Amino acid sequence: MSAATKRKLWTFAAQLETGDGATFDPGIRLKSGAKLVREWSGDTYVVIALEDGFEFEGRHYRSLSKIAQEITGAHWSGPRFFGLKRAPKPFAEQSVEGGHE
């Protein structure tokens, strides 16, 4: 099993344990060593992606949501907090009858 697959499984398992499974998004993939930078309340925070989770302020986390909660004091979707999201799906073309003039 690849390291990325192991990381996804660990993240999923951790989210299931904490009841945070609804935010699991297997479409988000970060390479080990990638840095996520977020400014919050005038401070800048850096998270480093690891093979088996994330490093934040010298500590290991399996979930970006836990890091977002550590930073803000409130529950956040970690991927949303750090600006990670899938590419938007294209809108289906719709025909409009009796168009506007």
C-alpha positions in Angstrom: 0.0 0.0 0.0 1.4 3.4 -0.9 2.2 6.0 1.8 -0.5 8.3 0.5 -3.1 5.6 0.7 -2.0 4.8 4.3 -2.2 8.5 5.2 -5.8 8.7 3.8 -6.8 5.6 5.7 -5.3 6.9 9.0 -7.1 10.3 8.5 -10.4 8.6 7.8 -10.0 6.3 10.8 -9.2 9.3 13.0 -12.2 11.2 11.7 -14.5 8.2 12.3 -13.2 8.0 15.9 -13.9 11.6 16.6 -17.2 11.7 14.7 -15.8 14.0 12.1 -16.1 11.6 9.2 -18.5 13.9 7.3 -15.6 16.2 6.4 -13.4 13.4 5.0 -12.6 14.2 1.3 -10.5 11.6 -0.5 -10.1 14.0 -3.4 -7.6 16.1 -1.4 -4.0 14.9 -1.8 -1.0 16.7 -0.5 2.6 15.6 -1.1 4.7 15.0 2.0 6.6 18.3 2.7 3.8 20.5 1.3 3.3 23.6 3.4 -0.1 25.1 4.2 0.0 28.7 5.3 -3.0 30.5 6.9 -3.4 33.9 8.5 -5.8 34.1 11.3 -6.5 37.0 13.7 -3.2 38.7 12.6 -1.0 35.6 13.1 0.4 33.4 10.4 0.3 29.6 10.9 2.3 27.0 8.9 1.3 23.3 8.7 3.5 20.8 7.0 2.0 17.7 5.3 3.6 14.4 6.3 3.3 10.9 5.0 1.1 10.0 8.0 -0.6 13.3 8.8 0.5 16.9 9.5 3.0 18.8 11.6 1.9 21.9 13.4 4.1 23.8 15.9 6.3 20.7 16.4 3.4 18.3 17.1 1.9 15.6 14.9 -1.8 15.6 13.9 -3.7 13.2 11.8 -6.4 15.8 10.9 -6.4 19.3 9.5 -9.6 19.9 11.3 -7.9 19.4 14.7 -5.3 21.9 13.7 -7.9 24.4 12.6 -9.7 23.9 16.0 -6.4 24.4 17.8 -5.9 27.7 15.9 -9.4 29.1 16.2 -10.9 27.5 19.3 -13.9 26.4 17.2 -14.8 23.5 15.0 -13.8 24.0 11.4 -13.5 21.8 8.4 -9.7 21.6 8.2 -9.5 21.5 4.4 -11.9 24.5 4.1 -10.0 26.5 6.8 -6.7 26.0 4.9 -8.4 26.8 1.5 -8.2 23.3 0.1 -11.1 22.3 -2.1 -11.9 20.4 -5.2 -12.1 22.1 -8.6 -15.7 23.3 -9.1 -17.9 21.2 -11.3 -19.0 22.9 -14.5 -22.5 24.0 -14.6 -24.8 22.1 -16.9 -26.0 24.3 -19.7 -29.6 25.1 -19.4 -31.9 26.3 -22.1 -34.1 29.2 -21.2 -37.4 29.5 -23.0 -38.9 32.9 -23.5 -35.6 34.7 -22.9 -35.3 38.2 -21.4 -34.8 41.2 -23.6 
